């Protein structure tokens, strides 16, 4: 599993997706032209807090910063997820000859959906603390495998029916 957000892209342990905009401490009235802050982490005790006060539109500037950071984090996470799916897809393609990865017949699709349901049930069932990391990895690996199979199925549809972007 690829680390989606490299340590060099983080500020301490603050999750880039947790960034938000709040009125600055000097702006309890929530005036759009008063100070606005970019925050991250726990609301009770922010891990990151900086105010934008010296701008024509402080709230819009703060929202722009947060949207840019969150878009960047999304790109990093999607890139990592797609890299994992591609690695699994290549692993599955290396199966013994005759194993048709691209056949999406009804039985295989039903099995895939059942597996997805099983993984979803496991993901939302809290595991004991000692087992939570193993559970997360097991669910992630299973979802990655299913995503690789789904991508293979989409490739087959494109190959068989000539579906294109237009």
N, C-alpha and C positions, 0 to 999 in steps of 0.2 A: 504494500500500500504506500503510495506516494504521500508525503506530508503536504497537504494542500496549501498551507500558508507558511512558507519558509520563515525561520526565526528572524532572518534579516528583514522581513516584510512586516514584522510585528513590533508593537511597542510593549515590551515586557511580555506579559502573558495575556494582554487584552485582545479579545477576539475582535477582528476588524468589523464583523457583522454587528457588534453590539454598539457601535457608534451611533449617537443620536443628538438631536438639537433640543436644547432647553433654554428658557429665558435666563439671562445672566443674573447673578446675585443682585446687581444694582437695577434690575428691571422686573420687579414683582408684578407690574401691571401688564406685562407681556406686550409692550408696545413694539411694533415691527421695526421702529427706528431706534429703539433702545438696545442695550447690550444683549447679545445672544451667545450661548456657549455650545461648544462641541464637547460631548462627554462620552465616556465609555466605561464599562464595568458596572459594578454594583451601584444601584441608585443611592443607597445609604451612604456609601463612601466611594466616590468615583475613583477609578484608577487613572483616568485621564480627564482633564478639565481645562479648557482654554476658552477665553471670551473673545468675541469679535465685537468691538464697540466703535472703533474708529473707521467706519465705512459708511457710505451713503445708505446702504441697505444691509445692515448686519445680519438680519435673519436669513436673507437670501444667500449671503456669502457662507454662513454656517451650513445651510442646507446643501449648497453646492459642494462644500468640503465633504460632508457626510455621504452624499450620493456618490461622489468620486471614489471615496475610500471603499464604500460597500460594493460598487461596481468592480473595483480592482480585486477585492476579496472574492467576489463571485467568479471572475475570470480565472483566478488562481485555483479555486476549488473545482470549477468545471474542467480546467486543464488537467488537474490531478486525477479527477474521476475518469475522464476520457482516456488518459494514459493507462490507468488500471484496466479499463474495459478493453482497450486495444491489446494490452499484454495478455489478458485472458483469452481474447479472441484468437490471437496467434497460438496460444497454448492449445486451445481446442482444435484449431486447424491442423495441428501436428498429430492429431489422433491417427490411429491406424487407417490405412487406405480402406475405402468402402464405408467409412463412417461419414454419412452425409450431414454435415453441420447445417446445411442450408434448407433442408426439407422441413417446412413448417406445417406438417400434417396435423389434423385435428387432435390426435392423441398426444402428440408432443406439446402442442399449445396448451392443452388441458393440464398436462403435467407441469409445464412452466407456470401456469397461473396458480396451481395448487401449491407449488414450491414458494411462489411469491407470497401467497396467503400465510403459509407456515412461517416464513421469515418475518412478515409483518407482525404476526401474533407474538413471535419471540422477541422482536424489537421493542414491543410495547409492554412486555412482561418484565418488571424489574428483576434483575438478577442480584444475588447477594454480592456485596462489595468485592469479595475475593474473586468472583467470577465475571464481573461486569466488563472488564477489558477483553476477556476471551469471548464473551457474548457479542460485544461490539464487533470484534474482528470476524467472528463466524457469520454474523448477519451481513457485514460489509462484503465479505468474500462471496457469500451466496448471491447477494444482489448484483455484484460485479459479474458473476458467472451468468446470471439471467440476462443482464444487459448485453453481454457479449453474444449470447444466443439470439436475443432480439435483434441485435445489429446484423447478425448473420442472416436472419430471416428477412430483414429489410433488404439486404444485399441480394438475396434470392428473388425477391419481388421485383427489384430493379432489373436484375439480369433477365428474368423470365418475361416480364411484361414491358420492358423498355420505358419505365416511368422516369420522367425527367423533371427538372425544376419548373418547366414552363408548361 
